[in-house]
Amino acid sequence: MNVVASAPEGLEKYLAEEISDLGGFKIRINKRFINFECDHPTLYRVHFYSRLAFRFYREIASFTCFDRQSLYEGVRDSFNWLDWLHYEKTFNVQVTGRTSSLSHTHFTALEVKNSITDLQQSVWNKRSNISLDNPHFIIHLHLNNNKAIISLQSSLESLHKRGYRPAVGNAPLKENLASGLIKTTKWNGKSPLIDIMCGSGTFLIEAVNQFLEVPINIDQVYLFENWLDFRKDIYLNEKNKAKNKIINYAKLPKIIGCEINPKVFDQAKVNISLAGLENYIELINNDFLELQSKFMPGIIICNPPYGKKLGDENELIFLYEKMGIFLKNHFSGWEFWLLSGNPKLTKYLKMKASLKIPVSNGGIDCRWIKYLIR
C-alpha cells in the first residue's frame, strides 16, 4: 500500500530513516511529509514505533480534478466505497490544497461527502451519518495542480500524543519534535544527557524512550481497524510483540533534568512518573548554575525562552550571557544543543555554532544549533 506520513518541518529526512528501519520502502521525502510503500505488518508496526510522525494516511485513489463535477464524479468512481463504507459506519471528510475553482475547503469537503452518500443512497436507500468527533473513517482529500488524491487517515488522534503528558508548561514542545531533535544529536545512550531547562521533561522522556526503542500508543484504537482489508491476526501479532518487548533500562547513562520553576518541576515529575522513568531520570529543582560536571563529557540540551511566547527579550539577554559563561567554565568538552527561535539572543552566548538545523516549533521558525563547548 502507498502511505503518507506527516512530519515536523525540518525533520523529514529523519522520519524517512525511521520508516526505512521499520520496514517501509520506496521512500520519497517532501516538505512536511514523506511517501512510502509498505505491507500490513509494517503499517501496524510504524504506529507503535514511529516517534516522529504526526499521522499516517493510506492513499486509495487519485484522479484529475478541475471543478465541482469532476470532483463529484472522481470521488464516486475512483474507489469501491460500497464494499468499504457501509451506511452503518460514520465518516468525515478533511481537505487540504485547492484548485482554481475549488478554493473553499468546506465546500470541497461537502462535495466529497455528497458524492459518497448519494452513491450509498442510490444502492441502499440509506446513507452514512457524519461524525466529527468519533468517526469510523476519516477521508482525506488533497488537491494540487488539478490532481486529487484520496486517502484514509489511520488514527483519530495525532500520534505525537504519547499519553504521558497531562501536565505541560506554557510553551510545550511536541513529543515528536523533541524526539526528532534528539535523533539529530546522534546521542547513543553511552554518554550523559542533561537538559538544563527541562520544562515538563519532554526532551528527556523522548530521549530515553527513543534510545531504548520503547513502543508507544499500543492501546490506542486505530481507524485502520475499520478498513475492509484490516488483518486482525497480523495486527495482534505486532501489538503483542510490542507489548512483550523487553526493555533494558539498566544500560542507561546518567540523565539529568534541571528546572528552576517549582510548579513546572512538579509537572515534569508527574510526566516522568507516568512514562515509567522516575528511577532513570534525575530531576533537580534548581537553577542550572548550581549544576556540577561530575561525569564524562556528554550532551547538554536546552529549549530556552525565545522572547516570543515566554519571557521578555531584553530580560533574556542576561540569561543567555549567563548560560554561555557557565557552560564554557564548567562543561568544556561537552556538546551543547540549543533550540533557538530568536537569533538576536543566541549571539549573547558568545559561542561559535558548528551546525544549524532549520525546524518549525509551534509555527515559530527555529534553529536547532550545535555548539562544541571549549
Secondary structure, DSSP 4 states (H G I P E B T S, - for coil): -EEEEE--TT-HHHHHHHHHHTT-EEEEEETTEEEEE--HHHHHHHHHH-SS-S-EEEEEEEEE--SHHHHHHHHHHSS-HHHH--TTS-EEEEEEE--SS---HHHHHHHHHHHHHHHHHHHHS--PPB-SSS-SEEEEEEEETTEEEEEEES-SS-TT--SS-S---SSPPPHHHHHHHHHHHT--SSS-EEETT-TTSHHHHHHHHHHTT---STTPPPGGGGSTT--HHHHHHHHHHHHT----GGG---EEEE---HHHHHHHHHHHHHTT-TTT-EEE-S-GGG----SS--EEEE----SSSSS-HHHHHHHHHHHHHHHHHH-TT-EEEEEES-HHHHGGG---EEEEEEEEETTEEEEEEEEE--
